[in-house]
């Protein structure tokens, strides 16, 4: 009954704001996505946090819905165990990271979670180019790297090195993680601000 009342109240709010919004205001479908898309996201959230940006620095522990993670250190290298960046003039960024599984499901039970280097991207802004969110960590190619994909047990930690490739002039960047749930719901984003 509570869910029905909540949905009805939200629908009244949507139609009320749409009626007052006109075609150019928040009630329309332009601009920031419109009130309907915001309400849709709110309903799909099911109590989950979303659209927040949490930032930290090297050494800080950031906590998301699935795990805690700490970027312990960052360094640059022109080669790593005989490997060089794929693009000439680029360098490697090597981030030592530790992740701890803190996930608790809706029943209050702790669960294994899948983790891997695919969880993290690197963001930067340079004269050369603006990085986008598709700048992922390298897959595992040498010892000591953070794994490609593993199941992490509750309360267990996993450490390793994330390896990224950036233009040689990049010295300020962010190591980023964005929550994506099994139902494709996008939660909050987390960025560790780094400087060489």
C-alpha positions as CSV (number, residue, x, y, z in Angstrom):
1,X,0.0,0.0,0.0
2,X,2.9,2.4,0.8
3,X,4.4,1.8,-2.6
4,X,1.2,2.6,-4.4
5,X,0.8,5.8,-2.4
6,X,4.4,6.8,-3.1
7,X,4.0,6.1,-6.8
8,X,0.7,8.1,-6.9
9,X,2.3,11.0,-5.0
10,X,5.3,11.0,-7.4
11,X,3.0,10.9,-10.4
12,X,1.0,13.9,-9.1
13,X,4.2,15.7,-8.6
14,X,5.4,14.9,-12.1
15,X,2.2,16.0,-13.7
16,X,1.9,19.1,-11.5
17,X,5.4,20.2,-12.4
18,X,5.0,19.4,-16.1
19,X,1.9,21.5,-16.2
20,X,3.7,24.4,-14.6
21,X,7.0,24.0,-16.4
22,X,6.0,24.9,-19.9
23,X,8.0,23.8,-22.9
24,X,11.3,25.5,-22.0
25,X,11.6,24.9,-18.2
26,X,12.4,21.9,-16.1
27,X,9.0,20.4,-16.9
28,X,10.1,19.8,-20.5
29,X,12.3,17.0,-21.8
30,X,15.3,19.3,-22.7
31,X,18.0,20.8,-20.6
32,X,19.1,18.6,-17.7
33,X,17.0,15.6,-18.8
34,X,13.6,16.8,-17.5
35,X,11.6,16.0,-14.5
36,X,10.3,12.7,-15.8
37,X,13.8,11.3,-16.2
38,X,14.8,12.4,-12.7
39,X,11.7,10.9,-11.2
40,X,12.3,7.7,-13.2
41,X,15.8,7.5,-11.8
42,X,14.5,8.1,-8.3
43,X,12.0,5.3,-8.6
44,X,14.6,2.9,-10.0
45,X,17.1,3.8,-7.2
46,X,15.2,1.7,-4.7
47,X,17.0,3.5,-1.9
48,X,20.4,3.4,-3.6
49,X,22.4,6.6,-3.8
50,X,23.2,8.1,-7.2
51,X,24.6,11.1,-9.0
52,X,27.0,12.0,-6.2
53,X,30.7,12.6,-6.9
54,X,33.0,11.6,-4.0
55,X,36.6,12.7,-4.2
56,X,39.7,11.9,-2.3
57,X,43.5,11.9,-2.5
58,X,46.2,9.3,-2.7
59,X,46.2,7.4,0.7
60,X,42.5,8.1,1.4
61,X,40.0,5.2,1.6
62,X,36.8,5.8,-0.4
63,X,33.8,3.7,0.4
64,X,31.2,2.8,-2.2
65,X,28.3,0.4,-2.1
66,X,30.4,-2.7,-2.9
67,X,33.9,-2.1,-1.6
68,X,36.4,0.2,0.1
69,X,39.4,1.2,-2.0
70,X,42.6,3.1,-1.4
71,X,45.1,4.3,-4.1
72,X,48.2,3.8,-2.0
73,X,50.7,5.4,-4.4
74,X,51.1,6.4,-8.1
75,X,54.2,6.6,-10.3
76,X,55.0,7.1,-14.0
77,X,57.2,4.8,-16.1
78,X,58.3,4.8,-19.8
79,X,58.5,1.0,-19.7
80,X,57.3,-1.8,-17.4
81,X,59.0,-5.3,-17.5
82,X,60.0,-4.8,-21.1
83,X,56.6,-3.4,-22.2
84,X,56.2,0.1,-23.5
85,X,53.0,2.2,-24.1
86,X,51.1,1.4,-27.3
87,X,51.2,5.0,-28.5
88,X,54.5,6.7,-29.1
89,X,55.1,9.6,-26.7
90,X,52.9,8.2,-24.0
91,X,53.9,6.9,-20.6
92,X,52.5,4.4,-18.1
93,X,50.8,5.5,-14.9
94,X,51.1,2.8,-12.3
95,X,48.7,3.0,-9.3
96,X,49.1,0.7,-6.4
97,X,45.5,0.0,-5.1
98,X,43.9,-2.0,-2.3
99,X,40.2,-3.0,-2.4
100,X,38.2,-4.6,0.5
101,X,34.8,-6.3,0.0
102,X,32.2,-4.7,2.3
103,X,29.1,-5.6,0.2
104,X,25.9,-6.5,2.1
105,X,22.8,-7.6,0.0
106,X,19.2,-6.7,0.6
107,X,18.8,-9.6,3.1
108,X,21.6,-8.3,5.2
109,X,24.0,-11.1,4.1
110,X,27.6,-10.6,3.0
111,X,28.4,-11.8,-0.5
112,X,31.3,-12.4,-2.8
113,X,31.6,-9.6,-5.4
114,X,33.3,-9.6,-8.8
115,X,36.2,-7.2,-9.0
116,X,38.8,-6.5,-11.6
117,X,40.8,-3.9,-13.4
118,X,37.7,-3.1,-15.5
119,X,36.3,-1.3,-12.5
120,X,38.8,1.6,-12.8
121,X,39.4,4.3,-15.4
122,X,41.8,7.3,-15.5
123,X,40.7,10.8,-16.3
124,X,43.0,13.7,-17.2
125,X,43.0,17.0,-19.0
126,X,46.1,18.0,-21.1
127,X,47.0,20.1,-24.1
128,X,47.1,16.9,-26.1
129,X,43.6,15.6,-25.4
130,X,40.8,15.2,-22.9
131,X,40.5,11.7,-21.6
132,X,37.1,10.2,-21.6
133,X,35.6,7.6,-19.3
134,X,36.7,4.8,-21.7
135,X,40.3,5.0,-20.7
136,X,40.5,1.8,-18.8
137,X,43.3,0.1,-17.0
138,X,45.4,-2.4,-18.9
139,X,44.5,-6.1,-18.6
140,X,47.0,-8.1,-16.6
141,X,50.3,-8.5,-18.5
142,X,52.9,-8.8,-15.7
143,X,53.3,-10.0,-12.1
144,X,51.9,-7.8,-9.4
145,X,49.2,-6.2,-11.5
146,X,45.6,-6.0,-10.2
147,X,43.7,-9.0,-11.7
148,X,41.4,-8.9,-14.7
149,X,38.5,-10.5,-12.9
150,X,38.2,-12.3,-9.6
151,X,35.5,-13.1,-7.0
152,X,36.4,-11.3,-3.8
153,X,35.1,-12.9,-0.6
154,X,33.4,-10.8,2.2
155,X,35.8,-8.8,4.3
156,X,38.8,-9.9,2.2
157,X,41.2,-7.4,0.6
158,X,43.0,-7.5,-2.7
159,X,46.0,-5.4,-3.7
160,X,47.8,-4.9,-7.0
161,X,48.9,-2.4,-9.6
162,X,46.6,-0.7,-12.1
163,X,48.5,0.3,-15.2
164,X,47.1,3.1,-17.5
165,X,48.5,4.9,-20.5
166,X,48.5,8.7,-20.7
167,X,50.3,11.4,-22.8
168,X,53.8,12.2,-21.5
169,X,52.8,15.7,-20.4
170,X,50.0,14.4,-18.0
171,X,51.0,14.8,-14.3
172,X,47.6,15.6,-12.8
173,X,44.9,13.0,-13.2
174,X,42.1,11.1,-11.4
175,X,41.6,7.4,-10.8
176,X,37.9,6.8,-11.2
177,X,35.3,4.2,-10.2
178,X,31.6,4.5,-11.1
179,X,29.0,2.3,-9.4
180,X,26.9,0.1,-11.8
181,X,24.5,-2.4,-10.3
182,X,23.4,-5.7,-11.7
183,X,20.3,-4.1,-13.1
184,X,22.4,-1.5,-14.9
185,X,21.4,1.2,-12.4
186,X,24.2,3.9,-12.2
187,X,24.9,5.0,-8.7
188,X,27.6,7.4,-7.4
189,X,31.1,8.1,-8.8
190,X,34.4,8.2,-7.0
191,X,37.6,9.9,-8.1
192,X,41.0,9.8,-6.4
193,X,42.8,13.0,-7.4
194,X,46.5,12.2,-8.1
195,X,49.6,14.3,-8.9
196,X,53.1,13.1,-9.9
